[in-house]
Amino acid sequence: MGNDNGVDDQLDAVTSVSVHYTSTLSSLHLRKAKLMFFFSRYPSSTILRNYFPDVKFNKANTAQLVKWFSNFREFFYIQMEKFARQHLAEGMRSADDILVDCDSEIFRALNSHYNRNNQLEIPASFCFVIQATLREFFKAIQDNKDMDPSWKKAIYKIIARMDDQIPEYFKSVQWMESLETNI
C-alpha cells in the first residue's frame, strides 16, 4: 500500500545508496580488513564477501583478501611468540601471571599496527584473545614444545575458536567511506 504523503519516497531516498562496485581492492579495503581482525582472525571467504558489499568478487580478489588475513595472523603470532619469549627471559614462571589490558605494551603494538589512526574502539574481547594467545605461546615454549616444527598448530586451533561476530556496521559502504575522512 502506498503512502500519499511521500514518506515512503523519502525513506527510500535515505536508505538507498548508490554503490560503486569494484573488482580492485584498495588501501581503504585493507584498512577495513585490519579493523575486522580485532573481531575475527579466521573469517571464511563467505563472511568476507558479506562485509565488502562494494566488491565484485572474483577468484583473484577473494584470494587477496584471504591472504591479507593470513598476513595479519602471521604478524599477530610473531608478536605473541616474541612477547612470550621475552616474559620467559625476564624470569616469569607462570602463564597465569600474564595479564593484558589496553595499557599493555603488546596491546599498544598490535593496536598501532591494525588501527594506526585509532579509528575504532578496540573490543574488550580482543584483550582476552591477546592474553589467551600469549599464555598459550608462553606455556608451549616453557614446555619446549617449540622444538617440534608444528608446535604452533595446536595454538592456532584454540585461537580460531575465539572469533567474535563482526559488527553489522562493517557492512556499510558509508562506514567504510568514513574511514577515509578520519585519517
C-alpha atoms as an extended CHARMM CRD file, in Angstrom:
* protein
*
       183  EXT
         1         1  MET       CA              0.0000000000        0.0000000000        0.0000000000  PROA      1               0.0000000000
         2         2  GLY       CA              1.3650000000        3.3770000000       -0.9790000000  PROA      2               0.0000000000
         3         3  ASN       CA              1.5110000000        6.4080000000        1.1990000000  PROA      3               0.0000000000
         4         4  ASP       CA              0.2040000000        9.6440000000       -0.2930000000  PROA      4               0.0000000000
         5         5  ASN       CA              2.3270000000       11.9640000000        1.8350000000  PROA      5               0.0000000000
         6         6  GLY       CA              5.6450000000       10.9500000000        0.2450000000  PROA      6               0.0000000000
         7         7  VAL       CA              7.1550000000        9.4650000000        3.4340000000  PROA      7               0.0000000000
         8         8  ASP       CA              7.8660000000        6.1940000000        1.6650000000  PROA      8               0.0000000000
         9         9  ASP       CA              9.7040000000        8.0210000000       -1.1300000000  PROA      9               0.0000000000
        10        10  GLN       CA             11.7620000000        9.9800000000        1.3940000000  PROA      10              0.0000000000
        11        11  LEU       CA             12.5990000000        6.8090000000        3.3020000000  PROA      11              0.0000000000
        12        12  ASP       CA             13.6470000000        5.1190000000        0.0670000000  PROA      12              0.0000000000
        13        13  ALA       CA             15.8690000000        8.0830000000       -0.7820000000  PROA      13              0.0000000000
        14        14  VAL       CA             17.5430000000        7.9580000000        2.6240000000  PROA      14              0.0000000000
        15        15  THR       CA             18.0450000000        4.1900000000        2.7800000000  PROA      15              0.0000000000
        16        16  SER       CA             19.0120000000        3.5470000000       -0.8060000000  PROA      16              0.0000000000
        17        17  VAL       CA             22.6450000000        4.0330000000       -1.5480000000  PROA      17              0.0000000000
        18        18  SER       CA             24.3060000000        4.0020000000       -4.8870000000  PROA      18              0.0000000000
        19        19  VAL       CA             27.1360000000        1.5300000000       -4.5340000000  PROA      19              0.0000000000
        20        20  HSD       CA             30.0600000000        1.7220000000       -6.8970000000  PROA      20              0.0000000000
        21        21  TYR       CA             31.2280000000       -1.8520000000       -7.4150000000  PROA      21              0.0000000000
        22        22  THR       CA             34.8890000000       -2.5800000000       -7.9390000000  PROA      22              0.0000000000
        23        23  SER       CA             36.9540000000       -5.6780000000       -8.5400000000  PROA      23              0.0000000000
        24        24  THR       CA             40.0680000000       -3.9490000000       -7.2390000000  PROA      24              0.0000000000
        25        25  LEU       CA             40.7940000000       -3.9690000000       -3.5210000000  PROA      25              0.0000000000
        26        26  SER       CA             42.0080000000       -0.5780000000       -2.3410000000  PROA      26              0.0000000000
        27        27  SER       CA             44.0280000000        0.6870000000        0.6090000000  PROA      27              0.0000000000
        28        28  LEU       CA             40.6680000000        1.5110000000        2.2000000000  PROA      28              0.0000000000
        29        29  HSD       CA             39.6340000000       -2.1480000000        1.8960000000  PROA      29              0.0000000000
        30        30  LEU       CA             42.9360000000       -3.1040000000        3.5300000000  PROA      30              0.0000000000
        31        31  ARG       CA             42.3080000000       -0.6810000000        6.4100000000  PROA      31              0.0000000000
        32        32  LYS       CA             38.8070000000       -2.0840000000        6.8970000000  PROA      32              0.0000000000
        33        33  ALA       CA             40.1400000000       -5.6650000000        6.8550000000  PROA      33              0.0000000000
        34        34  LYS       CA             42.7200000000       -4.7740000000        9.5040000000  PROA      34              0.0000000000
        35        35  LEU       CA             39.9600000000       -3.3920000000       11.7290000000  PROA      35              0.0000000000
        36        36  MET       CA             37.8860000000       -6.5430000000       11.1690000000  PROA      36              0.0000000000
        37        37  PHE       CA             40.8200000000       -8.5510000000       12.5280000000  PROA      37              0.0000000000
        38        38  PHE       CA             40.0120000000       -7.2840000000       16.0330000000  PROA      38              0.0000000000
        39        39  PHE       CA             36.8400000000       -9.3730000000       15.8500000000  PROA      39              0.0000000000
        40        40  SER       CA             37.7700000000      -12.2870000000       13.6210000000  PROA      40              0.0000000000
        41        41  ARG       CA             41.1800000000      -13.8020000000       12.9770000000  PROA      41              0.0000000000
        42        42  TYR       CA             39.8490000000      -16.6180000000       10.7760000000  PROA      42              0.0000000000
        43        43  PRO       CA             36.9360000000      -15.2820000000        8.6910000000  PROA      43              0.0000000000
        44        44  SER       CA             35.6710000000      -17.5200000000        5.9110000000  PROA      44              0.0000000000
        45        45  SER       CA             35.5630000000      -16.2270000000        2.3550000000  PROA      45              0.0000000000
        46        46  THR       CA             31.7530000000      -16.1540000000        2.6730000000  PROA      46              0.0000000000
        47        47  ILE       CA             31.9530000000      -13.8590000000        5.6890000000  PROA      47              0.0000000000
        48        48  LEU       CA             34.4610000000      -11.6410000000        3.9070000000  PROA      48              0.0000000000
        49        49  ARG       CA             32.1810000000      -11.3180000000        0.8860000000  PROA      49              0.0000000000
        50        50  ASN       CA             29.3120000000      -10.2200000000        3.1300000000  PROA      50              0.0000000000
        51        51  TYR       CA             31.3830000000       -7.4610000000        4.7070000000  PROA      51              0.0000000000
        52        52  PHE       CA             32.6720000000       -5.9570000000        1.4760000000  PROA      52              0.0000000000
        53        53  PRO       CA             29.4360000000       -5.1110000000       -0.3660000000  PROA      53              0.0000000000
        54        54  ASP       CA             31.1650000000       -2.7830000000       -2.8200000000  PROA      54              0.0000000000
        55        55  VAL       CA             33.4660000000       -5.5040000000       -4.1400000000  PROA      55              0.0000000000
        56        56  LYS       CA             32.5620000000       -7.5550000000       -7.1720000000  PROA      56              0.0000000000
        57        57  PHE       CA             34.2990000000      -10.7320000000       -6.0900000000  PROA      57              0.0000000000
        58        58  ASN       CA             36.3280000000      -12.9810000000       -8.3120000000  PROA      58              0.0000000000
        59        59  LYS       CA             38.9480000000      -15.6460000000       -7.6480000000  PROA      59              0.0000000000
        60        60  ALA       CA             41.8430000000      -13.1590000000       -7.5330000000  PROA      60              0.0000000000
        61        61  ASN       CA             40.4210000000      -10.5740000000       -5.1350000000  PROA      61              0.0000000000
        62        62  THR       CA             38.9560000000      -13.2680000000       -2.8690000000  PROA      62              0.0000000000
        63        63  ALA       CA             42.4040000000      -14.8440000000       -2.6790000000  PROA      63              0.0000000000
        64        64  GLN       CA             43.9200000000      -11.4110000000       -1.9570000000  PROA      64              0.0000000000
        65        65  LEU       CA             41.5230000000      -10.7560000000        0.9120000000  PROA      65              0.0000000000
        66        66  VAL       CA             42.1630000000      -14.2010000000        2.3890000000  PROA      66              0.0000000000
        67        67  LYS       CA             45.9170000000      -13.5690000000        2.0310000000  PROA      67              0.0000000000
        68        68  TRP       CA             45.5950000000      -10.2740000000        3.9280000000  PROA      68              0.0000000000
        69        69  PHE       CA             44.0950000000      -12.1150000000        6.8840000000  PROA      69              0.0000000000
        70        70  SER       CA             46.8490000000      -14.7070000000        6.6770000000  PROA      70              0.0000000000
        71        71  ASN       CA             49.3930000000      -11.8830000000        6.8580000000  PROA      71              0.0000000000
        72        72  PHE       CA             47.5300000000      -10.2760000000        9.7810000000  PROA      72              0.0000000000
        73        73  ARG       CA             47.6430000000      -13.5920000000       11.6570000000  PROA      73              0.0000000000
        74        74  GLU       CA             51.3250000000      -14.0390000000       10.8750000000  PROA      74              0.0000000000
        75        75  PHE       CA             52.1600000000      -10.6260000000       12.3590000000  PROA      75              0.0000000000
        76        76  PHE       CA             49.9190000000      -11.3480000000       15.3790000000  PROA      76              0.0000000000
        77        77  TYR       CA             51.5510000000      -14.7040000000       16.0960000000  PROA      77              0.0000000000
        78        78  ILE       CA             55.0760000000      -13.3410000000       15.6030000000  PROA      78              0.0000000000
        79        79  GLN       CA             54.2960000000      -10.7340000000       18.2590000000  PROA      79              0.0000000000
        80        80  MET       CA             52.8740000000      -13.4070000000       20.5820000000  PROA      80              0.0000000000
        81        81  GLU       CA             55.9710000000      -15.5550000000       20.2960000000  PROA      81              0.0000000000
        82        82  LYS       CA             58.2780000000      -12.5580000000       20.7720000000  PROA      82              0.0000000000
        83        83  PHE       CA             56.4870000000      -11.3730000000       23.9120000000  PROA      83              0.0000000000
        84        84  ALA       CA             56.1900000000      -14.9060000000       25.3360000000  PROA      84              0.0000000000
        85        85  ARG       CA             59.9290000000      -15.4360000000       24.9350000000  PROA      85              0.0000000000
        86        86  GLN       CA             60.5570000000      -12.0130000000       26.4690000000  PROA      86              0.0000000000
        87        87  HSD       CA             58.4550000000      -12.9380000000       29.5380000000  PROA      87              0.0000000000
        88        88  LEU       CA             60.3750000000      -16.1980000000       29.9300000000  PROA      88              0.0000000000
        89        89  ALA       CA             63.7300000000      -14.4130000000       29.5660000000  PROA      89              0.0000000000
        90        90  GLU       CA             62.6390000000      -11.9700000000       32.2890000000  PROA      90              0.0000000000
        91        91  GLY       CA             62.0560000000      -14.9030000000       34.6430000000  PROA      91              0.0000000000
        92        92  MET       CA             58.2740000000      -15.1880000000       34.5830000000  PROA      92              0.0000000000
        93        93  ARG       CA             57.3120000000      -18.6720000000       35.7660000000  PROA      93              0.0000000000
        94        94  SER       CA             53.5580000000      -18.9260000000       35.2710000000  PROA      94              0.0000000000
        95        95  ALA       CA             51.3650000000      -18.1530000000       32.2800000000  PROA      95              0.0000000000
        96        96  ASP       CA             48.7010000000      -17.0400000000       34.7600000000  PROA      96              0.0000000000
        97        97  ASP       CA             50.9190000000      -14.0480000000       35.5950000000  PROA      97              0.0000000000
        98        98  ILE       CA             50.4250000000      -12.7260000000       32.0640000000  PROA      98              0.0000000000
        99        99  LEU       CA             47.7580000000      -10.0380000000       32.1240000000  PROA      99              0.0000000000
       100       100  VAL       CA             46.8340000000       -7.9320000000       29.1030000000  PROA      100             0.0000000000
       101       101  ASP       CA             44.8960000000       -4.6820000000       29.1490000000  PROA      101             0.0000000000
       102       102  CYS       CA             44.7780000000       -1.6280000000       26.9140000000  PROA      102             0.0000000000
       103       103  ASP       CA             47.8940000000       -0.2320000000       28.6140000000  PROA      103             0.0000000000
       104       104  SER       CA             49.9780000000       -3.3250000000       27.8890000000  PROA      104             0.0000000000
       105       105  GLU       CA             52.9090000000       -2.9930000000       25.5260000000  PROA      105             0.0000000000
       106       106  ILE       CA             51.6790000000       -5.8550000000       23.3560000000  PROA      106             0.0000000000
       107       107  PHE       CA             48.1980000000       -4.3240000000       23.0920000000  PROA      107             0.0000000000
       108       108  ARG       CA             49.6700000000       -0.9720000000       22.0410000000  PROA      108             0.0000000000
       109       109  ALA       CA             51.9270000000       -2.6640000000       19.4630000000  PROA      109             0.0000000000
       110       110  LEU       CA             49.0180000000       -4.5480000000       17.9000000000  PROA      110             0.0000000000
       111       111  ASN       CA             46.6860000000       -1.5540000000       18.0380000000  PROA      111             0.0000000000
       112       112  SER       CA             49.2150000000        0.6620000000       16.2740000000  PROA      112             0.0000000000
       113       113  HSD       CA             49.6370000000       -1.9890000000       13.5670000000  PROA      113             0.0000000000
       114       114  TYR       CA             45.9710000000       -2.7620000000       12.8820000000  PROA      114             0.0000000000
       115       115  ASN       CA             44.3530000000        0.5100000000       13.9890000000  PROA      115             0.0000000000
       116       116  ARG       CA             47.0420000000        3.0460000000       13.1930000000  PROA      116             0.0000000000
       117       117  ASN       CA             44.7820000000        6.0970000000       13.3210000000  PROA      117             0.0000000000
       118       118  ASN       CA             42.7040000000        4.8220000000       16.2360000000  PROA      118             0.0000000000
       119       119  GLN       CA             39.6230000000        4.7510000000       14.0390000000  PROA      119             0.0000000000
       120       120  LEU       CA             37.9750000000        2.0190000000       16.0570000000  PROA      120             0.0000000000
       121       121  GLU       CA             37.4750000000        1.4350000000       19.7420000000  PROA      121             0.0000000000
       122       122  ILE       CA             39.0160000000       -1.9660000000       20.2560000000  PROA      122             0.0000000000
       123       123  PRO       CA             36.5730000000       -4.5590000000       21.6240000000  PROA      123             0.0000000000
       124       124  ALA       CA             37.3700000000       -5.7720000000       25.1430000000  PROA      124             0.0000000000
       125       125  SER       CA             37.2810000000       -9.3220000000       23.8210000000  PROA      125             0.0000000000
       126       126  PHE       CA             40.4280000000       -8.6230000000       21.8170000000  PROA      126             0.0000000000
       127       127  CYS       CA             42.4090000000       -8.0890000000       25.0510000000  PROA      127             0.0000000000
       128       128  PHE       CA             41.2040000000      -11.5010000000       26.1610000000  PROA      128             0.0000000000
       129       129  VAL       CA             42.2910000000      -13.0350000000       22.8290000000  PROA      129             0.0000000000
       130       130  ILE       CA             45.7460000000      -11.4530000000       23.1500000000  PROA      130             0.0000000000
       131       131  GLN       CA             46.1000000000      -12.6500000000       26.7370000000  PROA      131             0.0000000000
       132       132  ALA       CA             44.9310000000      -16.1880000000       25.9380000000  PROA      132             0.0000000000
       133       133  THR       CA             47.2010000000      -16.4200000000       22.8930000000  PROA      133             0.0000000000
       134       134  LEU       CA             50.1850000000      -15.0580000000       24.7710000000  PROA      134             0.0000000000
       135       135  ARG       CA             49.6110000000      -17.5550000000       27.5850000000  PROA      135             0.0000000000
       136       136  GLU       CA             49.3660000000      -20.4370000000       25.1140000000  PROA      136             0.0000000000
       137       137  PHE       CA             52.6470000000      -19.4200000000       23.4620000000  PROA      137             0.0000000000
       138       138  PHE       CA             54.2760000000      -18.9710000000       26.8750000000  PROA      138             0.0000000000
       139       139  LYS       CA             53.2270000000      -22.4560000000       28.0660000000  PROA      139             0.0000000000
       140       140  ALA       CA             54.2510000000      -24.1180000000       24.8110000000  PROA      140             0.0000000000
       141       141  ILE       CA             57.7060000000      -22.5160000000       24.8200000000  PROA      141             0.0000000000
       142       142  GLN       CA             58.1290000000      -23.1910000000       28.5440000000  PROA      142             0.0000000000
       143       143  ASP       CA             57.3360000000      -26.8760000000       27.9110000000  PROA      143             0.0000000000
       144       144  ASN       CA             59.8190000000      -26.9710000000       24.9840000000  PROA      144             0.0000000000
       145       145  LYS       CA             57.0390000000      -27.7580000000       22.5220000000  PROA      145             0.0000000000
       146       146  ASP       CA             58.6810000000      -25.2660000000       20.1660000000  PROA      146             0.0000000000
       147       147  MET       CA             61.2210000000      -27.9780000000       19.3140000000  PROA      147             0.0000000000
       148       148  ASP       CA             58.5110000000      -29.6320000000       17.2050000000  PROA      148             0.0000000000
       149       149  PRO       CA             58.1760000000      -27.9920000000       13.7540000000  PROA      149             0.0000000000
       150       150  SER       CA             54.3640000000      -27.9690000000       14.0020000000  PROA      150             0.0000000000
       151       151  TRP       CA             54.1540000000      -26.7310000000       17.6000000000  PROA      151             0.0000000000
       152       152  LYS       CA             52.0010000000      -23.6860000000       16.7710000000  PROA      152             0.0000000000
       153       153  LYS       CA             49.1580000000      -25.6230000000       15.1250000000  PROA      153             0.0000000000
       154       154  ALA       CA             47.5450000000      -26.5260000000       18.4600000000  PROA      154             0.0000000000
       155       155  ILE       CA             47.5750000000      -22.8540000000       19.4630000000  PROA      155             0.0000000000
       156       156  TYR       CA             46.0260000000      -21.7970000000       16.1460000000  PROA      156             0.0000000000
       157       157  LYS       CA             43.1120000000      -24.1860000000       16.7330000000  PROA      157             0.0000000000
       158       158  ILE       CA             42.4360000000      -22.7120000000       20.1740000000  PROA      158             0.0000000000
       159       159  ILE       CA             42.5630000000      -19.1290000000       18.9140000000  PROA      159             0.0000000000
       160       160  ALA       CA             40.3440000000      -19.8640000000       15.8960000000  PROA      160             0.0000000000
       161       161  ARG       CA             37.5250000000      -20.6810000000       18.3450000000  PROA      161             0.0000000000
       162       162  MET       CA             37.7670000000      -17.1830000000       19.8400000000  PROA      162             0.0000000000
       163       163  ASP       CA             36.4630000000      -15.2960000000       16.8240000000  PROA      163             0.0000000000
       164       164  ASP       CA             33.6030000000      -12.8990000000       17.5320000000  PROA      164             0.0000000000
       165       165  GLN       CA             30.7690000000      -11.7190000000       15.3320000000  PROA      165             0.0000000000
       166       166  ILE       CA             31.9200000000       -8.7880000000       13.2210000000  PROA      166             0.0000000000
       167       167  PRO       CA             29.5990000000       -5.8230000000       13.8610000000  PROA      167             0.0000000000
       168       168  GLU       CA             26.9600000000       -5.1680000000       11.2080000000  PROA      168             0.0000000000
       169       169  TYR       CA             28.1710000000       -1.5970000000       10.6210000000  PROA      169             0.0000000000
       170       170  PHE       CA             31.2460000000       -3.0520000000        8.9040000000  PROA      170             0.0000000000
       171       171  LYS       CA             28.9220000000       -3.9850000000        6.0340000000  PROA      171             0.0000000000
       172       172  SER       CA             28.0320000000       -0.3460000000        5.4250000000  PROA      172             0.0000000000
       173       173  VAL       CA             29.7160000000        1.3390000000        2.4830000000  PROA      173             0.0000000000
       174       174  GLN       CA             29.1650000000        4.6900000000        4.2150000000  PROA      174             0.0000000000
       175       175  TRP       CA             31.0200000000        3.4960000000        7.3230000000  PROA      175             0.0000000000
       176       176  MET       CA             33.9190000000        2.3540000000        5.1800000000  PROA      176             0.0000000000
       177       177  GLU       CA             33.9850000000        5.7030000000        3.3950000000  PROA      177             0.0000000000
       178       178  SER       CA             34.0310000000        7.4430000000        6.7940000000  PROA      178             0.0000000000
       179       179  LEU       CA             37.3630000000        5.7170000000        7.4310000000  PROA      179             0.0000000000
       180       180  GLU       CA             38.7830000000        7.6640000000        4.5280000000  PROA      180             0.0000000000
       181       181  THR       CA             37.7760000000       11.0040000000        6.0580000000  PROA      181             0.0000000000
       182       182  ASN       CA             39.0730000000       10.0630000000        9.5220000000  PROA      182             0.0000000000
       183       183  ILE       CA             42.6870000000        9.5630000000        8.5370000000  PROA      183             0.0000000000
